[in-house]
Amino acid sequence: MDAMAMADWRTTWTSEPPLLACCVSLMGLALALETHLSWRQRNVLEKARKDPGGEAYERLGKEKYVEAVLYAKEKCTFGAISNLVEGAISAATLLTFALPRLWTATGAICGTLVDCREERFATDALRSIAFAIAWTLTSQVMDLPFKAYSTFVIEAKHGFNTTTPKVFVKDAITSALLACVAAPPLVAGAVAILRNTGPYAAMYLWAFLATFSVLVAVIYPTLIMPLFNKFDPLPDGKLKTKIEELAGKLGFPLQKLYIMDGSKRSGHSNAFMYGFFKNKRIVLFDTLLNQCEEEEVVGVLAHELGHWKLKHTMALFISAMTVLFVQMSAFTCIRTSEVLYRSFGFETQPVFISLILFQLLIAPVDLIITLAQHFVSRLFEFQADAFAIGLGHGKPLRTALLKLEKENKASPVVDPWYSAYHYTHPPLTERLAAIDARLKREE
């Protein structure tokens, strides 16, 4: 066990540079921004409830409009409260030096297996793996009350929840086990790179994390998702033929068409594609098939295939990997700084811990990056809509979007700043306006 005494928080708070103070302060500013945006959205929804009207009101009718407003308002309020509680917990975690305390505890546990006083890769990796698993499981357990309330109170109240307590518990256990399986190779690989690659750590660490991301993208839909949902082949019929014809027309190498039992957990609907190179697959939620006609489903898939044809997914992946490389380059500049460790209460310098502390420091920058990514994502949605219209599926796509808005109780009114910060898709009113303008030009 380490003979590490916890640093006095006042000394750490006023250290030079005051990294802990900066980190907690920036977390507070980010939380204040998110709370302000949630408050703006809540005010917009409250105004819509008291004085309904506008395009969404005309589309949905009074009853559906009010239901959607109340659902969005309750989710927004709960989201804001959840963020405040989670932010307070995060700040308390740093200010009470929970991270170095956990590192000491995992050292004690690992000390029963190996001599943690020896500076060896096996020792460092084992302790880092234990730390990562303990921290991840603690976070998952603390998140369970929020998930349970969202699932069994909010979603159930508004008619969406179909998750049973048994399924909820099973999902939680499965997620915990997956974390325990994923942590050892990921953490051990990172530790090995940080210990052995010296000035080239950024390049090797980036390559490792990028490879790991691709591997997860490959195995997640084929090995992990089936642990949570059932995937059945789409039966032969008109819908399957139409989808295959659309894929063939675009040169999309479709290998499999599946129906996923999304209704097992929720009444919400969706569709997605996955796979690399010549092994592409499309998954349709059973709820989507229940809510839309065949032509409308094909219209939705024309939009999704537009993302593939226009290389949106690849563009987002390349941008994410570019950001990751820049982050890893910046990380290698400070990872050996004694001040970095001391500021957060560590008396030793574990290489894996430096990566976690760096992520805490750049969290505000990540918010800016996410804002930019959301902006680009919304542009891509407009482009994919235009692509579907160009294929002749504009009207079915439009009617599908209207049905999905009603069935999923999408927020009928949105504050523009809240939308810019949180939404990866444009508000439906904006999408419909763009679709209508494009259809008019196509006539």
N, C-alpha and C positions, 0 to 999 in steps of 0.2 A: 504494500500500500504506500502511496505517496505521503511524505510528511509535509503536505502543503497546507499552510495556514491561509485562510481567506483574507484577501486584502480589505482594508477599511474602505467603505464605499465612498466616504468623503474624499479620501486621497485619490481614488480611482476617478471619481467624477471630475476632479479639477486637475487631472494629469495633463501633461503637455505632450502632444496635442490631446485635448479632451475628447477622445473618440467615443467613449461611452455616452457622455453628455450629448455629443452631436447625434449619435445614433438614436437615442431615446427622444431627443427633441425633434428630429426629422420624422420619426415614427408618429409622434404626436401631431405634427403638421399634416402628414399624409392622412391620418385618421380624421383630423378636423376637416380637411377637404372632402373626404368621402362622406362624412356626416352632413356637411353643408349641401352636397349634391343630393343626398338622400332626402334631406329636408325640402329642397326645391322640388324634387319629384313628388314628394308626399303632398306638398301644397297644390301642385298642378292636379293631382288626382282628387284631392278634396274639393277643389273648385269644380272639377268635372262632375263630381258626385252631386254637388249642390245645384249646379247650373249646367245640366247636360246639353250637348249640342255638337255641331260640327260634322265633318265627313264620317268619322267613325260611328257617331250616333245614328246617322242615316243608314249606314251599312248594316249595323247590328240590330237596331231597334232598341227600345228603352230597356227591356228586361235584360238582354244579353249585354248591353252596354254597361249597365249598373253592376252586373255580376263581374264583368271583366275589370271594372274600376276598383271594386272592393277587393278582388283577388290581388291585383297589382299593388294596391295600397297596403294590404296586410303583409305581402312579401317584402315590400320596400321597408316598412317599419321594422319587421323582424330582422331584415338584413342589416339595418343600421344599428339595432341593439346588439346583434351578434358581433358586428365589427367592433363596437365599443368594448364589449366584454373581452373579446379576443385580443384587442389592442392593449387593454389593461393587464391581461395575463402575460402578454409578451413583454411589456415594460417591467412588470414585477419579476419576471424570469431573469431579465438582465440585471436589474437593480439588486436582487437578492443573490446574485451569482449562482443561479441554479445550474448553469452550464458547467462551471468548474467543479461544483459539488457532484454533479452527475459523472464527470470525468474521474473524479476521485473514487466514487462508488464503483464504477465499472473496473477501475484498476484493482480494487479490493477483490472483486469477483474473479477477474482474470488472474489475479495473484494466486488463486487456488489451483490454477492450471499451469501457469508459466511464471517465471521470475520477471515481474514487470520492471524491475530495476535495471534490467539489461536493455540496452538500446539496440534491439534487433528488429528486423522487418516483421517477423512472426509475432513478436510481442506487440509492436505498434499496430499492426493490422488487426490482431485479435481484439485488442482494447478498443480500437476505432469502430470495429464492427459491432461490438457490444454496445458502445455508446450510441451509434446510429440506430440500432434496433430499439434500444430503450427509449430514445428520444422520439422516434417515429411512433412507437406503440403508445407512449404517453400522450402524444398529440392526437392520435386516433381516438383514444379513450375520452379525452377532454372534448372532442368534437361530437361524440355520440349524442349528448343531450340536445344539441342544436339540430342534428339530423333527425332525431326522433320527433322533436316538436314540429319541424318542417313537414315531415312525412305523415305523422299520425294526427296532427292538429290542423295545420294550414291546408295541406294537400287533400286531406280527408274532408275537411269542411267544405271545400270547393269542388268536390266530386272527382278528384284525380287519383287519389291513393288507392292502390290495389295490393300494396305490400302488406303481408301478414307479419306479426311479431316474429314468427319463426324464420321467415325469409330475411327479415331485418337483422336478426342475430346471426344467421348463417352468413350473410354478406359481410358483417363486421368481422367475424372470425376468419373468413376467407381472405379478406383484405389484410388482416394482421399477418396471416401465414405467408401471403405473397410478399409482404414487406420483409419478413424474415428470410425469405428465399432470395430476394433481389439484393438485399444489403451486402452480403458477403462478397460477391464478385465485384460489385460497383465500388465499394469502399476499399477493398484490398487492392484493386487496380489503381485507384486514385492514390493510395498511400505508396504503392510501389513506384509510381511515376514521380511523385513529389520527393521521395527519398533518393532517387537514383538518376534523375535526368538533368539536374543542375540548371544551367541557363536555358536549356531547351524544354523546360517543364511546360511552358504555355502551349507549345506546338503538340507535344505528346499528350498532354491532358485534354486539349481540344479534340484531337483525333480519337482518343479513347471515349470521351463523352459523346462525340458525334456518332461513333460506331455503336455505342450502347443505345443511343436514341433510335437509330435505324433498326437495330435488333429488336427493341421493344415494339416498334411499329410493325415489325414482321410477325412476332409471336403473339402480340396482344389480341388481335382478332381471331387467331386460329387456336391459341392455347388458353388464353386467360378469359376472354369474354364468354366462352362456353361454360366456364365455371359458374357464371351468373345467369346466363340466358340460354334458351334452347334455339337452335338454328335448324330449320327444315328447308329442303329445296322447294322453290316456288313451283307449284304444280303446272303441268302442261296446260296451255290454254291461250286465249287471245292476248292476255296481258303479257305473258312470257314471250310470245311471238313478237309483240310490238316492241318490247324492251330489247330483245335480241336484234330486231331490225334496226332500231335506233343506234345501238352499239355498233353494229356492222357498218352502218352508214358513216359513222364518225371514225371508224378504224379502232374502236375501243376493244382491247383484247379480253372480252368478257369470258370467264371460265365457269363461274357459278352464280346462281341467283338464289338468295335465301330470304326466308321470312323469319323474323326474330320475334319472340313472344314478349314484346315490350309491355303488353297489357298485364304481365305478371306483376309488375311493380307500379305502373302508372298509366293514366289515360292519355298522356301526351304522346305525340306521334313524331316520327322522323324517318330519314333514310340516309344511308351513307355508303361510300365505296372504300375499298382498301385493296392492298396488293401492290407488288412491284413488277415492272417490266411486262412480261406477257402473261402474268397470272393475276388478273383483276377480278374482283368479286363485288357484287352489289347486294346490300342488305336492306330489306324493307321492313319497317315495324308493322306488326299485324294491325295496330291501331290506325296506321296510315291507310291500309287497304280497306278498313271498315269505314273510314271517314270520307274517302275520295273515290270517284269513278275511275275507270281504267285510263281514260284519256288524260285525266288530271294527274294520275300517278306518273304517267309517261311525261307529262309536262314538267313535273317536279324533277324527274330524272334527267330531262333535257337540260335543266338548269344545273344540276349536279355534274353532268358530263361536260357542261361548258367550263366549269372550273378545271377539269382535266385537260380539255382541248386547249384552253387558253393558258395552261401551265401555271395556274394560280397556286396550286399546292406546292409545286417545286419552287416557285418564287418565295413563298412564305418560309419554306424549309431553308432555302439558301440564306435568306435574311436572318433567320434565327441562328443559323450556324455562324454567320458573320458576326452577329452580336456576341455569341458565345466566345468566339476567338478573341474579340476585343476585350471581353471581360476577363478571360484567362490571362491575356497579356498584362492587363492591369494588376491582376491578382499576383502574378509572379514578382511584381515590383515591390510588394509589401509583405509577402507571406513569411519572410524571415525577420520581420520587425519585432523587436522585443516589446515595443510600446503597444503594438496590436494586442498581444497576449495580456500584458499587464493591465491594460485599460478595461478588460472584461473579466479580470480576476484570476487569470491563469499565471502560475509561477513557472511552469514548464512550457515548452513550445511544441506540442503535438502537431504534426503536419496536417492531419485531417481537420483538426480544429480550426486551423488558419483558413481553410476553405469555407467553413460555416460562418466564421466571423466576417469574412469578406462579403458573403452574401447578405449578412445583416447590414453592413455598411452601404452597399450599393442598392438596397431595396428602393429608396426614392428614385434612383435612376431607372430602375426596372419599371416603375410606374409610368415614367415618361415614354419609355420604349413601348410599353403596352398600349399607351394612348396612340402612338404612331401606328402600331400594328393594327389596332382597331379601325383607324382611319383608312388604311390600305384595304383591310378586309371588307369594309363597307363599299369601297369603290369596286372591288372584285364582285360583290353581290350584284351591283347594278350591271356590270359587264356580263355576268352569267345570265341574268334575266334577258338582256339584249340578245345574247347568243341563242337562248331558247326561242325567242321571238323570231329570229332569223331562220330557225328550223321549221317554223310554222306551228309552234306549240305555245304561242303567247297567250291566247285566250284560255286554253285549259290550265296553264300555269296560273293565270290570274284568278280563275274560279277556285283553284286548289288553295291558293293563298287566302282567299276570303273564307273558305271553309275551315282551314286550319286556324285562322285567327279566331273564329267563333268557337271552334271545338277546344282550342288550347287556352282560351281566355287571355289572349295577348293584350298587353296594356294598350288601350285605345288612344291614350294621350301620353306624351313623353316630353319631359323638359329637355331642351336641346343640349344643355351642358351635361346632364345626367346620361343622355344617350351617347354623347361623344366619349364619355369616360368609360361607360360600361358595355355598350352594345357592339357586337361584332357584325350585326346585320342592321341595315337602315330600318327605321320605323316603317310599318306597312303603308301608311299614307304616302310616304315619299316613294316607296317602291311602286305602288299602284299608279302614282302620277307619272313616273318614268315609263312604266309599261304602257300606259294609255297613250302617252306622247309618241312612243315608238310604234305602237300599233297603228296610230293615225297616219304616221309617215309611211308605213308599209302598205296602207290601203291604196 
